[in-house]
């Protein structure tokens, strides 16, 4: 009896690992990437073995110690080398001589699961993600020199909402972000679709955010997509069974939908730029195995089943509307101000009828001035566009009495001018400074000059 029990225990101990191994493989502990040196498709299984292109010959995987399993890492290519960063940020690995080598001095952050990861100017960035029970909209970067991560400050009047699994496109110096999952009080981890459907643009030179517009609402970006970029276009393959395949062209602001030639149960994928092939790790769920499938991209893109504008721009429409309103408001304001100013000027200005030599105020004749006063007023009216020497007014009196000396003429001129100003002030309500302007001659400071203030007397 004891011998039977021992045999049964022996079988359990030896069969179980095999069963668990198959179950682990079924869970997807398989990782696909392209070796940039050899251009081979590398498939790593269970962090212990790998094969190149075809699972006919497995090789033992050599690697240094690193946290968790390789299938929880994200693949990056920089300067002809393969790098891998943990899904939640922190550890960084390099594919070196068919081995995985850890190169960072960081730790397992577990703070940016589902971040939008990208490479810009040979540096690895993470935007957003989920961790420590919160969604994020932070931007972090791996510093190869210090082998650590750091947060990058961004700027703008508004910022993208907190989110994970956001779709992203790199075009030149711009990062475009849209979709993903944001915080949901009823489902902390999986979240909900951002309600605004905004496409955000981050200029990576200035680190400034701007709203580009709203993307098509019939794209369910919370479903999860594999994506890759080629020639400034971003391609999205649905992780679900329908294999929806989209092409987003930011430059031409279009989105196209295509049918894949066959059903694919995609575990992972990448794009081979040399052969222009989509390389897919297809999972055969019935026998818990996977295989590498290569699909030429161009035949897939021949006949789109749907083409639409990707970004509609209500912000631009509002901008033009507000700009037009602002311009119209400014024109109305200036017109009103000018009209009001002219109205005030017309109501408070004295009018001189050049034909009758008559002064009028508010439509009534002014008879308050004697002959000498009228001579000075008319002289000032005829020269009101410029300053004239105040001594030139003496000539108006010297012609009357040639025997009068200069001092007497000057005294009489001053008295007459003071009388004119006093009467004009009483008639119109203006102060002296609003009627007559004085200054010293710019070339000869000893000479005093005079003129009527603009618009005080209008000639008709």
C-alpha positions, 0 to 999 in steps of 0.5 A, spaced: 500 500 500 505 504 501 509 502 495 502 504 491 502 511 494 509 513 493 508 511 486 502 515 485 506 521 489 512 520 484 507 521 478 503 527 481 510 531 482 512 529 475 506 531 471 504 537 475 510 541 472 508 539 465 501 541 466 502 548 469 507 549 464 502 548 458 497 552 462 503 558 463 504 558 456 496 558 454 496 565 459 501 568 454 508 567 457 511 568 450 514 574 448 516 577 440 521 582 438 525 583 432 533 582 433 535 588 429 542 585 428 540 579 424 533 581 423 530 575 426 524 574 429 525 572 436 520 568 440 522 567 448 518 562 452 517 562 459 524 566 460 528 560 459 528 558 452 527 562 445 527 560 438 528 564 431 523 565 426 521 558 427 520 553 433 523 547 430 529 548 434 529 552 441 535 555 445 536 556 452 535 563 454 541 566 457 540 572 462 542 576 468 537 577 474 531 582 472 524 583 476 518 579 473 517 575 466 519 578 460 512 578 457 511 584 461 516 588 458 515 593 452 520 593 446 524 599 444 529 599 438 535 605 439 541 606 434 541 598 432 540 595 439 534 592 442 531 595 449 526 592 453 522 596 459 518 594 464 510 595 463 510 598 469 516 602 468 523 601 472 527 596 470 531 596 463 534 590 459 538 590 453 538 584 448 546 583 447 549 577 444 543 573 444 542 574 452 538 579 456 542 584 460 539 588 465 542 595 465 539 600 469 540 602 476 532 603 478 527 599 481 520 596 479 516 602 479 509 599 478 506 606 477 505 607 470 502 600 467 499 601 460 503 608 459 504 610 452 511 608 451 515 611 445 522 613 443 524 620 441 531 622 439 534 616 442 531 616 449 525 612 452 519 616 454 512 613 458 506 618 458 500 616 463 499 609 465 496 606 472 499 605 478 499 606 486 491 606 485 491 612 481 491 614 473 496 618 471 498 624 466 505 624 467 511 624 462 517 620 464 524 619 461 530 614 462 536 617 462 542 612 459 547 616 462 545 615 470 541 609 468 535 612 472 528 615 470 526 622 471 519 626 470 519 631 465 515 637 466 510 639 461 506 646 460 500 648 457 493 652 459 490 645 459 493 638 460 490 631 458 486 627 463 489 622 467 489 615 463 492 609 461 492 605 455 492 611 450 493 611 443 499 615 441 503 617 434 509 620 433 510 625 427 516 629 427 517 633 434 510 632 436 506 626 440 499 625 439 495 622 444 488 620 444 483 615 447 485 610 452 481 609 459 480 614 465 478 614 472 472 610 473 469 610 480 465 604 479 471 600 476 478 603 479 482 598 475 479 598 468 477 605 468 472 608 462 473 611 455 475 619 456 469 623 455 472 628 451 475 624 445 480 630 444 486 629 440 492 632 444 499 634 441 505 635 445 511 638 442 517 635 444 521 641 443 517 646 448 514 640 452 507 644 451 500 641 450 495 643 445 488 641 443 488 638 436 481 637 436 476 631 437 477 624 433 471 620 430 467 617 436 465 611 433 472 608 434 472 604 441 479 606 443 478 602 450 478 595 447 486 595 446 490 595 440 497 593 438 500 599 434 506 600 430 508 606 426 511 606 419 512 612 414 509 617 419 502 613 419 500 609 425 497 602 424 492 599 430 490 592 430 484 590 435 486 585 440 479 582 440 477 577 435 474 581 429 481 583 428 479 591 426 485 594 422 486 602 422 491 606 418 491 613 421 495 619 417 496 625 421 499 629 416 492 628 411 488 628 417 484 621 415 483 614 418 482 608 414 479 601 416 481 595 412 480 587 413 485 583 415 486 577 410 485 572 415 483 571 422 489 572 427 489 570 434 495 575 436 499 575 442 504 580 440 506 583 433 511 588 430 513 591 423 519 589 419 521 596 415 526 592 411 521 587 408 515 591 409 511 586 413 507 585 419 510 580 423 505 577 428 505 571 433 499 567 432 496 563 438 494 557 437 489 556 443 487 549 441 494 546 442 497 551 446 502 553 441 504 559 437 507 561 431 510 566 427 506 569 421 508 574 416 504 579 412 506 584 407 503 590 409 501 593 402 496 588 399 492 589 406 492 597 404 489 596 397 482 597 398 480 600 405 473 599 407 472 605 410 475 612 409 473 618 414 476 624 417 480 623 423 480 629 427 474 634 426 476 641 429 471 644 433 476 648 437 478 651 430 471 653 429 470 656 435 476 660 434 474 663 428 467 665 431 470 668 437 475 672 432 470 674 428 466 676 434 472 680 437 473 683 430 466 686 429 466 688 436 472 692 435 469 695 429 463 697 433 467 700 439 471 704 434 465 706 430 461 708 436 467 711 440 469 715 433 461 717 433 461 719 440 467 723 440 465 727 433 458 728 437 461 731 443 466 735 438 460 737 434 456 739 441 462 743 444 465 746 438 464 753 435 463 753 428 466 759 424 462 760 417 467 762 412 462 766 408 459 770 413 465 770 418 460 769 423 462 765 429 456 760 432 455 755 438 450 750 438 447 753 432 446 760 435 450 766 433 456 769 437 456 776 438 460 777 444 466 779 440 469 786 438 473 788 432 480 787 435 477 780 438 475 778 432 481 779 428 485 775 433 480 769 432 480 769 425 487 769 425 488 763 429 483 760 425 486 760 419 493 758 422 490 753 427 494 747 424 500 750 426 503 754 432 505 761 430 509 766 434 505 770 439 508 777 437 505 776 430 498 778 433 501 785 434 501 786 427 493 786 427 494 792 432 500 796 429 496 797 423 490 801 426 495 806 430 502 807 427 504 812 433 503 806 438 510 803 441 511 796 441 510 795 449 503 799 448 501 794 442 504 788 446 500 790 452 493 791 448 494 784 445 495 781 451 489 784 454 485 782 448 487 775 448 485 774 455 478 777 454 477 772 448 479 766 452 475 768 458 469 769 453 470 763 449 471 759 456 464 762 458 461 760 452 463 753 451 465 751 458 472 749 456 478 751 461 484 755 458 488 749 456 483 746 452 482 752 448 489 755 447 496 752 446 502 755 448 510 753 447 517 755 446 519 755 439 524 749 438 529 753 435 529 759 439 527 758 446 526 766 447 520 766 442 513 764 444 508 761 440 501 760 440 495 756 436 488 754 437 487 747 440 485 742 435 477 741 433 475 747 438 473 751 432 471 748 426 470 752 419 464 751 415 
